[in-house]
Amino acid sequence: MAATQRIVTLRITAAIAAAAACAAVLAGCANSEQGAAGAPKQGAPGPKKAAPAAPGSVLRLIGDGSTAYTGTQPHLPRAERLRPGQKPPQFVVFSWDGAGEDSQKLFSHFRKVAKANNATMTYFLSGVYMLPEGKADLYHAPQHSPGRSDIGFNDAKGIKDTVDQLRGAWLEGNEIGTHFNGHFCGKGGGVGEWSVAEWKSEIQQAKSFVKGWKTNTGMKKAAPLPFDYDKELIGARTPCLEGQKNFMRAASELGFRYDTSGVNNQLWPKKKNGLWDLSMQLVPFRGHSYEQLTMDYNFMVNQSGTATQGDPDKQQYWGDQMRDSLLAGFDRAYKGNRAPLVIGNHFESWNGGNYMRAVEETVKAVCSKPETRCVSFRQLSDWLDAQDPKTLAKLTGLEVGQAPAQGWASFLTDKPAPAPKGVPGAPAAKS
């Protein structure tokens, strides 16, 4: 969203209808990793063994009722440990910075794209999108005066429609993370200059705007968000990918589980400061000899500079170039080390909306491939936590695009691979 743009939205249903819809969606839950007969897809995690509370039977309001505990999140598959010799799935994470619903309706659009392609995603909500402009002074950004935000605030209609999308997204199995609040970058109070204590303040405020949107808007009869944000919030991406070091220290102390604020090669993730480092990655940049970060903004900068609407004759090509670069990164991992592919974007219309087209075409191209799972960061973190540390150690030893020379079955088995012919321990040569 542009820094000066107000979020323009449509009205959502009344509180009773929304609550009924919430219960109806919960009642219709099914594991998105299962086929029509209920059997898990090949390589997919099985259903949860412990039966959750009956969908729709739990509604425990939290605080002013802006959020609520409604039971286990629907469509959240159980993470399973790889069996000896089993090839790891190809994970792909599509994530969105500053998620909110505005007049472009891209939040609602990509929810439909995800559902149609058996995908879940991570939406990094900017807390100030839950705060009306009339209450801007409630936000005290570190190193800035009260009421300052480089991306503005919202209005009542914008908050209502964003809440509607957040509610629906969570009920579909998607993750709600945070992109914090004022989006301050660079020198003079940018997030890269914040201390650990200042990051903790920013995180606390981001939570408070989500947990208090009813009070701040006066919409006290509206339906709640169906999750406890203190428990839902386990990861983030920092503005402009700055301030990662002190943020990770603060996040680790606050119980977060992952961070995605850095730049990685296409390698299996490791933990840093107790958090999974699930940073975005460098992929082959089609038409160039160098690699490109998997984010729409970075493609734009390398194509049209700081102009968000560059040469109209090149815009379609630029979108194709982004799509083909993302697909090249996918293919390199899919056929190679199977490292998770992490992609980050914004709900934007830069260069004629061609980056949004590129993302949508990438979702459609990869999420239906065998042994591929398009998941949220939460689901990826769950899977990583479920694995045998010895297996993860082997995976992290693979280089970019490197498939095991002896094949996956031998590489990830507890039994030693047979020695090749002609070396000690090999089968005797026939005379």
N, C-alpha and C positions, 0 to 999 in steps of 0.2 A: 504494500500500500504506500502511496506517496506520502511524504512527511506532512504535507499540508492538507491532505484530502480527508474530508469527513466521511464516515461510513454511512452510505445511504442504503436503506433496507426496506423490506416489506414487513407488514404486520404478521405476527404469528397467532396461533389459536389461543383461546382463553385458557385459564389455568386448569379448569376441570378437564377440558378436552385434551390438553397437553399431558396431564397426568394419566388420563385414560390411554392415550397413545403410548406413553412410556410403559405402562403395564402390559399393553397389548404386544409391544415389541419384545418385552422380556418374556412373555408367555410363548412367543414363537421362536425362541432361541434354538439354534442348531449349530453344530460345530462346522465352521466354514471349511475346515480341512477334510470333511467327510464327503463321500460320494452319495449318490441317491439311495443306495442300500444301507448307508450308515457306516460303511467300512472306510477306514482312513485311506487316503491316497498313499501311493508308494513313497516311503521315506517320511511321511507326515506323522506328527505326534498323535497318539491315541487320545481318546476322551478322558476327561478327569475321572479318577476312580472314586473320589469322594463326592457324593451327590450334594450340590449346593442347595441352599434354601429354595423353596418353590418360587419360580420367577413371578415377580409382582406381589409376592406375599410380604416382602420386607420394604418398609419405607420409614427410615429413622432420620428425621430432619436434623441438620447440624447448624448450630448457631442461629442466624436469623432465617434459616430455611433456604438460603441461596444454593446450598448443596445438601446432599442427603446420602445416607448409606442405603443402597437398594439390593445388596447381595453381591454375589460373584459376577464379575463382568461377563456378559454374553460373548460368545464367539472367541473366547480366549483359550486356545488349545493347550493341552498339557505338554510341557517340554519333555522329550524322551532322550535318553543317552544313546549314542550310536552303539550298535552292536559291533563286535570285533569283525573287522574286514568290511564294514559297511561304508560306502562312499558318502561323504557329507552332502547334504542338500546345498543348492545354490541359493543363498539368501540375497534378497534385494530389498533395501529400505528406501521408500520414497517419503520425504519429510518436507514440511512447509514452515517457513519462518514467518512469525507475525500473523498467524492464522486468525482471520476474522471474515465475516460475510459483509461485503459491500455491494455496490450497484453492479459490479461485474459478475457476482454470484459464482465465483470460482470455487469457494469452499463447498457449496452444495453440488457443483458440477463434478468435482473430483471425488466426492463421496460416491456419486453414481458410477464414475469410472472405476473406482476401487471395487465396488460391489459386483459390477459386471465382469470383472477380471479376477475374482477370487483373491483379492488383495486387501490387506489392512495397511494403514499408514500412521505416521506420527504428525500431529499438528501442534506446533510450538506457538501457543497463544501469547500475544503481548498483553500484559496485565492492564495497560491503560485503555485497551479496547473494551474493557468492562467498567470503565470509569467515565461518567458523564462530564462534559467540559465544565459544567457549573460546579463540580466538586474537584476541579483540578488541583486545588491547593492541598488536597489530602495526600498528594504524591510529593514526597521529599526525596528527590533523586540525590544520591551521593555527589557532593561537590557542586551542587546546583541549588538555586533558590527554589522554594516551594512552587508547584504548579508548572514547572518547566518539563517539556517533552519534545524531542526532535521529531516525533511522529504524531504529535497532537493527542487528542483524546477522542471521545465518541459522543453520540447523542443517544437518547432513549431508544429510538427505533433501531439504531445500529446495534445497541446492546441486546435488545430483544431478539434480533435475527441471528446474531452471533451465538447467543445462548441456545437458540433452537438448533443450530448446526453442531455445536459442541455436544448437546444432548444426544442428537441422532448419531453422531460419529462414535461416541463412546459405546452406545448401545449396539453398534455394528462391529465392535471389537477393536476400534482404533484407539490410539493413545493420545492423551492430552498432556503435552509437555509445556515448557515455558520458553519464551524469547525475552523474558524479563519485562521492562517497562518502557523507559524513555528513549532507548536506542541511541545512546551517546557514543560516538566514535571519535578517534583521533585525539589530538592534544587538547588541553584545557578542560579537563573533567571527563574525558572519555573513559569507557569501561576498562581500557588497558592500564589506567592509572589508579584503579580502585584497589583498596586494601581488602583483606579477607573479611574484616568487620563490615566494610561498606557493601561487599557482595552479599553478606548475610542480611543486611538491611534491605537490599534490593529484592532478594528472594522472598523475604517475609512480606514485603509490600505487594509483590506480584501475587502471592497467595491471598493476601487480604482482599484485594480487589475482586478476585474470583469468589471468595467466601462471603463477600458482603455486597454483591451487586444489587440485591433486592433493596437493601437499606439505602444504598447510594442513588438508586433510581426511583425509589418510592413504589416499585412494583411488587409489593409484599404478598400479593395473592397469586403471583405467577408460579408455575411449576418449577421445582428445583432442578439443578443439575444433578444427575443420578449417581454421583460419586463423591467420595471423601477426598478432597484435593490434597490434603496432607499425606494421604497414602498413594494417591494416583500419581503425584508429581515425583518422578524418580530420575529425570534427566533433562538436559537443555542444550541449546546452542547459543553462544554469546553473540551479541551484535558485532558485525564486521569481523567475526572470528578473532576478536581481541580480548585480552584479559584472562586467557585460559588458565594460566598458572594459579593465580589467586582465587579464581572461581572454583577450580577443582579442589583446592584446599578447603574452601568454605562448603562446597557441595559434599565432600567426603565427610566432614564433621556433621552435616545435616542429614546424612543417611541416603543421599542420592546413589544411584547405581551405575550411571554412565554419563559420559560427556561426548559431544559431537562437534566441538568447536575448533578442531585443528585440521591439518592437512596431512594425509597419509598416502603411502603407496598402496597398491591392491594386495595387501597382506592380511593374514588372519590377525584379529585384534588381540591385544594384551591389556592387562590392567595397569593403570597409572594412578598413583595416590589412592588406591583402593577402588577406583572406578574403571569400568570398561571404557577404553579409548576407542570410540566408534566414529572417529572423525571422517569427514568426506575425503575423497580420494582423487588421485591423478589418473586420468585415462587418456588413451591416444587421441590427439586432436586431429581429426580428419582434415587433410589438406595442409598440415603443418608437420614440422619435424620435432616438435616438443609436445609435452602432455598438458592437459587442461584439467582444472578442478571441476568436480561434478556439481556445479551450481549455475543457475541461469544468469546471475549477475556477472559472474566471471566470464561466461561466454560473451555476454553483451560487451563488456569492457574490451575484450580482445577482438571484437568485430566492429562495433560502432563507437568505441570510446565511452565517454560519459553521456553521449546523446542517447536517450532512451528510445528515440524514434529516428533511426539512421536512414540511409539511402533506401527508399521504398523498393527499388529494383533488386536489392540484395536481401531483403528481409526473409523471403521464403528460403533462399539458399542458406542463410544463417541458421534458421530453424532446422533445416535438414542436416546441417553440419553438426549441430548440437545433438540431434537424435542419433546420427550415425556414430558420433564419438561415444555416446553413452552405450550404444549397442556394441561398439568395439570393446569397451571395457567389460561389458557383460560377457561377451564371447571369450575374452582372454581369461577371465576367471572361471567360467563354465567349463571350458575345455582344459583348464590348467589347474591352479591350486584350490579352486572353489572358495576363495576368500569372499566374504560378504561384500556386496556392492552397495555403497551408501551414496544417495543422491539427495541434494538439498535444493529447494526452490522457494519462490515467493508467489503469492497470488498477484500477478501483474499482467500488463499488456504491452511490455516493451517490444519494440520492433514488430509492431503489428500483431502481437499475441502469438508469434511463431514459436516462442520458447514453451508456452503452454501446450501448443500443438505437439511439439517435440516430446514433451514429457508424456502426454497422453498416448502418443504412438509408441513410445518406449514401453509403457505399462502394458499395452495390448500385445506387443511383440514378445515380451519376456515372461510375463506372469503365468502364461499358459504352458510354458515349456516343461517337459518332464523333469522331475526332481528339483523344481524351482519353487521357492516360497517367497512371495512378496509380503513382508511382515513389518510390524512396527519395531522400534528400538526396544520396547519392553519385551516383545516376544523373542527378539534376538538375544537380549540379555538373559532371559529365562533359559534359552537353549544353551548358551555358553556356560551358564552356572550349572547346568545339569550334566555337563560332559566330564569324563575322566580327565584329570589334569595331565596324565601322560599322553592322552590323545591330543589335547590342545597343544602340548609341547611339540608333538610331531607336526601338527598343522602349521604352527607358527614358524617352523623351520623351513617351510617351502618358500621359494622366491616368487616374485611376481610372474604369473603365468606358468609356473612350473608344476606340472602334473607328476605324481610319483613315477619314477622310471620303471619300478617293478609292478605297477598297477595298484589301485586302491585296496584291493582285497589283501595283498601282501603287506602293504604299507601300514594299514591300520588293523592288523591282526596281532594277537598276543603270541602267535607261533612264529618262530624265525623263518624267514623266506629260504627256500632251498637254494643251495649254492649253484651257480651256473656250471655247465659242463666245462671241464678242463681246469678247474681250480680244486684245491683240497676240500674234500667233503662232498664233491659232486658225484653223481652217478657214474659208475664205471663205463668207459667208452666201449662200444661193441667192437670186437675184433673182425 
